[in-house]
């Protein structure tokens, strides 16, 4: 799946918190702006999965690893 296909409300796995395993979150805004892709997007981050706090904040779109669609985790590509 391309980064352009992510929509508001999608559940994602990301590496923003520097944790292994990756942390999930809910996308709060579309990564598409005008003709391109935002470098950061607002995400409701579920830090409690790794012993940290749940919070809402911006993460880099390049840190998104997978998207949950049709009961599967689909890897995200960041190319054109």
RAMO-V501264 format. One record per residue. RES is the residue in one letter. NEAR is the number of other ideal C-beta (glycine too) atoms within 12 Angstrom. D_LAST is the distance of its C-alpha to the last C-alpha in whole Angstrom. Layout:
# RAMO-V501264
{{RES & NEAR & D_LAST} {RES & NEAR & D_LAST}}
This chain:
# RAMO-V501264
{{X & 24 & 11} {X & 18 & 8} {X & 33 & 9} {X & 22 & 9} {X & 21 & 12} {X & 37 & 14} {X & 21 & 17} {X & 17 & 20} {X & 17 & 23} {X & 31 & 21} {X & 28 & 22} {X & 40 & 20} {X & 33 & 21} {X & 40 & 20} {X & 24 & 21} {X & 29 & 22} {X & 28 & 26} {X & 14 & 26} {X & 21 & 27} {X & 11 & 27} {X & 17 & 27} {X & 26 & 24} {X & 34 & 25} {X & 31 & 24} {X & 38 & 24} {X & 26 & 23} {X & 35 & 21} {X & 25 & 23} {X & 23 & 20} {X & 22 & 17} {X & 35 & 14} {X & 19 & 13} {X & 14 & 15} {X & 8 & 15} {X & 7 & 12} {X & 13 & 10} {X & 25 & 10} {X & 25 & 13} {X & 16 & 14} {X & 21 & 17} {X & 34 & 18} {X & 22 & 22} {X & 38 & 23} {X & 27 & 26} {X & 34 & 26} {X & 26 & 29} {X & 24 & 30} {X & 16 & 33} {X & 19 & 32} {X & 22 & 32} {X & 12 & 35} {X & 16 & 34} {X & 15 & 34} {X & 19 & 32} {X & 19 & 30} {X & 18 & 28} {X & 22 & 26} {X & 22 & 22} {X & 36 & 20} {X & 22 & 17} {X & 33 & 14} {X & 20 & 13} {X & 28 & 16} {X & 41 & 15} {X & 30 & 16} {X & 26 & 17} {X & 32 & 18} {X & 25 & 21} {X & 19 & 21} {X & 10 & 24} {X & 7 & 26} {X & 11 & 23} {X & 20 & 21} {X & 22 & 17} {X & 19 & 15} {X & 30 & 12} {X & 19 & 9} {X & 20 & 7} {X & 10 & 4} {X & 8 & 0}}
